[in-house]
Amino acid sequence: MQEQGAVVIIVGAGPSGLATAACLTTLSIPYLLLEREDCFASLWQKYSYDRLHLHLKKQFCQLPHMSFPASFPTYVPKTMFVQYLDDYVSRFKINPLYQRNVVSAEYDDISKRWRVKARNIKINASSCSGDDRVEEYTARFLVVATGEATDPYTPDQIEGLDTFTGEVLHSTQFKSGKDFQNKNVLVVGSGNSGMEIAVDLVNHGAKTSIVVRSPVHFLSREMVFLALVLLKHFEVGLVDSMMVMLSKLVYRDLSKYGIRRPEEGPFYMKNKYGKYPAIDVGAYKKIKSGEIQVLTAEITSISGNNIQFKNGSSHPFDTIVFCTGFKRSTNSWLKGDDYLLSEEGIPKPRYPNHWKGKNGLYCVGLSRTGLYGASADAQNIADDIKSLL
């Protein structure tokens, strides 16, 4: 067992974990931060595309106790956000234990502490003996900060996917459209990553199609900003009605381009299903002009480079980019929790009490409210732990 004086163990060194560490630091609460990758915020540093910007204005995305520099643009690009996080880590002297893959976390009723076992990936990879090095840590409190984007999901049940003669990528592997000039590229998934990657592909000369099976709300950045302000004062239903009206005024009838509007409102859907509206950063114009071809039927099979769709059509492609999201793996290692998190890794308690479980268990950044919500969670958790010490 690893001896350490930590009161809190945090699992995950993404923005949520860093925010929690900073809040604990300001209250002089010792903690241990475990991260399976070799860097903090690995999704931002290693697994995101080059043109990515924060979709919300910077005041909604800054972490606790440190604002963005005034010189930063309203919508912060990836490179600047990573620099901000680097400065954040330095300011609060955050030192994660990297390449620790948590394999189990269980509450000990006798000692009243959490026992966390983590595989030391770095030592195991360099070991010639074949030993599987598992370290054990204990603390009174445990914070799950593994985020909404944990393990990339690709639908491997598609018939013939293994026969595809072109390149198959998940959005976490896509960097820039410059590598796909003059290629036929199919983007699968119409969330924000899918829409933005499709735009980037077109901008670099790729012949781009996108599969849009489900209805989707199109909102501009300005609409989303207005909604976030209004949601502080009005019910979701009223704000949703206003957003749908504005969307119809700006984007008109999207069905002529193969895109249907959902029956339910955009922020109701975000809260209930975790389905975010498409924040338009250029996709609408590309779809309207035909530069992005919308395909409304699901893939049924693949043979060589030919992709067959449920409506009977088929098209040849050189590359498939799956923007199909992530699966959370919390349920595979968090033991004995029947209160806080569901099988899908989503909090069971309703907002605003979603962050606190039992026996000193907490979660941060899982409320489907982005960096703004994660920052609030982190401060709430730190304040609650302080009150119990």
VOGU-3710 file (C-alpha; in Angstrom, 3 decimals, decimal comma):
1> mqeqgavvii> 0,000/0,000/0,000  1,228/3,491/-0,882  1,645/5,626/2,217  0,412/9,170/1,757  -1,291/11,864/3,771  -4,062/12,588/1,319  -7,507/13,321/2,699  -9,026/13,133/-0,789  -8,342/10,967/-3,834  -9,346/12,495/-7,170
11> vgagpsglat> -9,625/10,194/-10,193  -9,046/12,060/-13,453  -6,851/15,067/-14,279  -9,048/16,689/-16,888  -10,420/20,199/-16,297  -12,863/18,827/-13,694  -10,134/17,115/-11,703  -7,852/20,140/-11,940  -10,669/22,410/-10,739  -11,281/20,141/-7,756
21> aaclttlsip> -7,577/20,055/-6,919  -7,379/23,847/-7,020  -10,419/24,278/-4,781  -9,007/21,807/-2,258  -5,672/23,622/-2,357  -7,269/26,976/-1,521  -8,777/25,305/1,566  -5,479/23,596/2,506  -6,939/20,109/2,075  -4,317/17,544/0,962
31> yllleredcf> -5,289/15,353/-1,969  -3,929/12,799/-4,416  -4,751/13,107/-8,125  -4,606/9,950/-10,270  -4,539/10,151/-14,082  -4,326/7,233/-16,508  -2,731/9,281/-19,321  0,751/10,838/-19,334  -0,505/14,437/-19,167  -3,326/16,500/-17,704
41> aslwqkysyd> -6,374/17,279/-19,881  -5,386/14,580/-22,372  -8,608/14,984/-24,367  -7,583/18,559/-25,115  -3,867/17,963/-25,500  -3,859/14,684/-27,440  -7,322/13,716/-28,670  -8,979/16,783/-30,182  -8,929/18,364/-33,642  -6,847/21,438/-34,392
51> rlhlhlkkqf> -9,632/23,934/-35,130  -11,468/23,260/-31,856  -12,568/26,300/-29,853  -14,592/26,523/-26,663  -18,182/26,738/-27,848  -19,236/29,094/-25,054  -17,961/32,559/-24,186  -14,881/32,423/-22,011  -16,622/33,676/-18,859  -18,629/30,436/-18,843
61> cqlphmsfpa> -15,541/28,259/-19,234  -12,961/29,498/-16,751  -12,040/27,311/-13,801  -12,362/28,371/-10,138  -10,024/31,024/-8,726  -8,389/31,957/-12,037  -9,911/33,961/-14,865  -8,844/33,829/-18,487  -6,389/36,587/-19,455  -8,133/39,666/-20,806
71> sfptyvpktm> -6,133/39,277/-24,018  -7,805/35,939/-24,810  -10,543/36,047/-27,473  -14,193/35,585/-26,557  -14,184/32,015/-27,883  -10,918/30,493/-26,744  -9,070/28,221/-29,212  -7,649/24,888/-28,137  -4,027/26,033/-27,984  -4,877/28,941/-25,688
81> fvqylddyvs> -7,094/26,796/-23,486  -4,283/24,268/-23,027  -1,940/27,132/-22,130  -4,507/28,387/-19,624  -4,671/24,908/-18,064  -0,883/24,723/-17,945  -0,782/28,038/-16,090  -3,572/26,800/-13,809  -1,604/23,674/-12,910  1,464/25,801/-12,152
91> rfkinplyqr> -0,412/28,363/-10,068  -2,015/25,783/-7,803  1,015/23,456/-7,806  -1,028/20,508/-9,056  1,109/17,371/-9,441  -0,930/14,417/-10,731  0,343/10,867/-10,535  0,329/10,035/-14,223  -0,194/6,684/-15,928  -2,233/5,318/-13,045
101> nvvsaeyddi> -5,211/3,413/-14,412  -7,723/2,902/-11,607  -8,965/-0,681/-11,558  -11,062/-0,575/-8,383  -12,306/1,804/-5,719  -14,213/0,489/-2,728  -15,319/1,912/0,598  -14,036/0,095/3,676  -16,711/0,153/6,390  -14,206/-0,730/9,092
111> skrwrvkarn> -11,582/1,941/8,447  -14,150/4,407/7,013  -11,838/5,079/4,089  -11,823/4,542/0,352  -9,363/1,976/-0,982  -8,319/2,748/-4,530  -6,227/0,343/-6,600  -4,456/1,660/-9,679  -2,296/-0,102/-12,225  0,998/1,716/-12,778
121> ikinasscsg> 1,037/1,724/-16,573  4,520/3,214/-16,859  6,205/0,613/-14,644  4,250/-2,268/-16,180  5,173/-1,157/-19,708  8,887/-0,989/-18,882  9,010/-4,131/-16,749  10,831/-7,089/-18,233  9,529/-9,473/-15,610  5,921/-9,295/-16,731
131> ddrveeytar> 4,801/-8,231/-13,239  1,476/-6,429/-13,099  2,202/-3,557/-10,722  -0,926/-2,455/-8,861  -0,659/0,299/-6,282  -3,160/0,898/-3,490  -4,102/4,252/-2,033  -6,498/5,167/0,767  -8,309/8,360/1,699  -11,408/9,460/3,553
141> flvvatgeat> -12,985/11,017/0,459  -13,145/9,977/-3,204  -13,930/12,300/-6,129  -14,821/10,822/-9,529  -13,554/13,352/-12,088  -13,293/11,130/-15,154  -15,614/13,375/-17,140  -18,268/12,803/-19,775  -15,733/11,787/-22,438  -13,893/8,715/-21,178
151> dpytpdqieg> -13,544/5,886/-23,699  -14,067/6,561/-27,437  -17,021/4,619/-28,843  -17,104/3,212/-32,378  -20,098/1,083/-33,483  -18,194/-2,094/-34,372  -21,428/-4,021/-35,041  -21,713/-2,562/-38,560  -21,644/-5,465/-41,003  -18,475/-5,476/-43,087
161> ldtftgevlh> -16,728/-2,649/-41,253  -13,615/-4,803/-41,036  -13,597/-5,089/-44,846  -13,499/-1,335/-45,464  -10,510/-0,631/-47,681  -10,119/3,001/-46,646  -9,181/4,691/-43,377  -11,424/4,469/-40,301  -11,021/7,113/-37,590  -12,715/8,117/-34,371
171> stqfksgkdf> -13,053/11,869/-33,862  -10,319/11,649/-31,203  -7,889/10,626/-33,967  -8,849/13,398/-36,387  -6,579/16,450/-36,383  -7,179/18,416/-39,580  -8,943/18,164/-42,916  -5,714/18,985/-44,759  -4,867/15,281/-44,955  -8,087/14,510/-46,849
181> qnknvlvvgs> -8,037/16,874/-49,814  -10,024/15,498/-52,796  -11,041/12,423/-50,809  -14,607/11,217/-50,278  -15,118/11,352/-46,517  -18,118/10,161/-44,526  -18,688/11,683/-41,100  -20,907/9,536/-38,875  -22,532/11,515/-36,081  -24,179/14,929/-36,092
191> gnsgmeiavd> -23,133/16,307/-32,729  -20,857/19,300/-32,423  -17,711/17,313/-33,194  -19,275/15,803/-36,307  -20,535/19,124/-37,622  -17,268/20,937/-36,973  -15,110/18,173/-38,452  -17,331/18,184/-41,550  -16,743/21,934/-41,928  -12,994/21,469/-41,541
201> lvnhgaktsi> -12,975/18,741/-44,183  -14,829/20,936/-46,694  -12,512/23,856/-45,984  -9,579/21,646/-46,939  -11,100/20,376/-50,162  -12,594/17,046/-49,096  -15,848/15,790/-50,619  -17,805/15,511/-47,403  -20,994/13,722/-46,384  -22,464/13,477/-42,902
211> vvrspvhfls> -24,937/10,965/-41,505  -27,714/12,799/-39,622  -30,205/10,196/-38,438  -31,740/11,913/-35,417  -33,440/15,307/-35,229  -31,076/18,088/-34,162  -31,408/21,675/-32,952  -29,263/24,280/-34,725  -28,342/27,250/-32,543  -25,810/30,034/-33,039
221> remvflalvl> -23,219/30,877/-30,406  -25,144/34,053/-29,641  -28,365/32,102/-29,092  -26,621/29,765/-26,655  -25,136/32,706/-24,749  -28,573/34,314/-24,497  -30,071/31,011/-23,323  -27,473/30,593/-20,566  -28,250/34,091/-19,300  -32,012/33,510/-19,438
231> lkhfevglvd> -31,775/30,134/-17,707  -30,613/31,912/-14,567  -34,006/33,613/-14,366  -36,567/31,528/-16,273  -37,748/27,938/-16,576  -36,205/25,656/-19,192  -39,481/25,349/-21,108  -39,780/29,098/-21,671  -36,136/29,466/-22,692  -36,437/26,498/-25,062
241> smmvmlsklv> -39,479/28,068/-26,728  -37,529/31,260/-27,343  -34,522/29,361/-28,724  -36,658/27,327/-31,127  -38,340/30,501/-32,355  -34,968/32,198/-32,921  -33,607/29,101/-34,646  -36,554/29,043/-37,040  -36,067/32,738/-37,828  -32,363/32,321/-38,586
251> yrdlskygir> -32,154/28,826/-40,074  -35,660/28,544/-41,543  -36,826/25,114/-42,704  -33,933/22,708/-42,281  -35,914/19,681/-43,443  -35,240/20,584/-47,099  -31,580/19,822/-46,353  -32,321/16,561/-44,540  -32,310/17,906/-40,978  -35,356/17,631/-38,725
261> rpeegpfymk> -35,981/19,669/-35,582  -36,737/17,656/-32,441  -40,119/17,912/-30,774  -38,465/18,541/-27,402  -36,547/21,730/-26,641  -32,742/21,983/-26,901  -31,927/22,499/-23,228  -34,551/20,046/-22,029  -32,868/17,443/-24,254  -29,436/18,392/-22,950
271> nkygkypaid> -30,551/17,955/-19,352  -32,550/14,775/-19,890  -30,543/12,874/-22,503  -27,175/14,640/-22,583  -27,830/15,508/-26,239  -26,408/18,937/-26,986  -27,739/21,286/-29,667  -25,516/21,793/-32,703  -23,751/25,092/-32,154  -23,324/26,461/-35,657
281> vgaykkiksg> -19,742/27,406/-36,527  -20,218/27,228/-40,278  -21,991/23,919/-40,898  -25,335/25,490/-41,847  -23,892/27,445/-44,785  -21,945/24,408/-45,992  -25,049/22,223/-45,821  -27,210/24,863/-47,513  -24,685/25,245/-50,351  -24,436/21,482/-50,788
291> eiqvltaeit> -20,758/21,385/-49,843  -21,735/19,087/-46,988  -24,065/16,346/-48,200  -26,545/15,193/-45,549  -27,391/11,473/-45,525  -30,420/10,644/-43,403  -30,323/6,836/-43,419  -28,202/4,656/-41,161  -25,413/2,438/-42,454  -26,484/-1,162/-42,990
301> sisgnniqfk> -23,323/-2,731/-44,401  -19,902/-2,073/-45,883  -18,109/-3,912/-48,655  -14,697/-2,679/-49,717  -15,039/1,077/-50,052  -18,770/0,915/-50,792  -21,183/1,821/-47,989  -24,805/0,664/-48,136  -27,550/2,632/-46,379  -30,930/1,567/-45,025
311> ngsshpfdti> -32,843/3,519/-47,684  -31,223/1,371/-50,393  -28,654/3,908/-51,541  -24,925/3,226/-51,607  -21,898/5,482/-51,948  -18,128/4,938/-52,192  -15,903/6,562/-49,573  -12,185/6,779/-48,912  -12,458/7,574/-45,205  -14,962/7,182/-42,374
321> vfctgfkrst> -14,764/9,476/-39,337  -16,886/8,213/-36,450  -18,050/11,113/-34,290  -20,070/8,744/-32,156  -19,074/9,909/-28,718  -17,808/8,090/-25,693  -18,656/5,415/-23,158  -17,976/5,909/-19,474  -16,122/3,146/-17,647  -16,787/4,192/-14,048
331> nswlkgddyl> -19,040/1,210/-13,375  -16,158/-1,149/-14,147  -14,032/0,064/-11,228  -16,284/1,882/-8,736  -17,544/-0,793/-6,341  -20,451/-0,717/-3,926  -22,031/2,533/-5,074  -25,775/2,157/-5,572  -26,652/5,783/-4,904  -24,581/8,338/-6,812
341> lseegipkpr> -23,824/7,041/-10,324  -25,857/4,970/-12,773  -24,525/2,137/-14,921  -23,856/4,753/-17,613  -21,788/6,869/-15,201  -24,419/9,611/-14,887  -25,440/11,030/-11,468  -28,682/9,592/-10,111  -29,494/12,485/-7,737  -31,147/15,375/-9,498
351> ypnhwkgkng> -29,503/18,753/-10,049  -28,388/20,638/-7,956  -27,587/17,757/-5,568  -26,006/15,579/-8,252  -22,414/15,932/-7,030  -22,672/14,316/-3,587  -22,991/10,619/-2,795  -22,601/8,639/0,405  -19,575/7,697/2,513  -17,511/10,578/1,210
361> lycvglsrtg> -18,074/9,854/-2,489  -18,414/12,763/-4,924  -18,514/13,341/-8,673  -17,537/16,430/-10,640  -18,200/17,440/-14,236  -20,979/14,949/-14,887  -23,973/17,300/-14,685  -24,066/17,982/-18,458  -23,433/21,660/-17,806  -19,928/21,876/-19,274
371> lygasadaqn> -16,969/23,611/-17,682  -19,261/26,080/-15,930  -21,042/23,253/-14,111  -17,795/21,414/-13,372  -16,376/24,515/-11,700  -19,449/24,835/-9,497  -19,267/21,126/-8,623  -15,589/21,422/-7,685  -16,184/24,320/-5,315  -19,228/22,634/-3,752
381> iaddiksll> -17,236/19,450/-3,158  -14,274/21,260/-1,595  -16,563/23,302/0,681  -18,470/20,182/1,734  -15,287/18,247/2,549  -13,977/21,221/4,549  -17,181/21,246/6,601  -16,694/17,567/7,479  -13,094/17,857/8,649
//
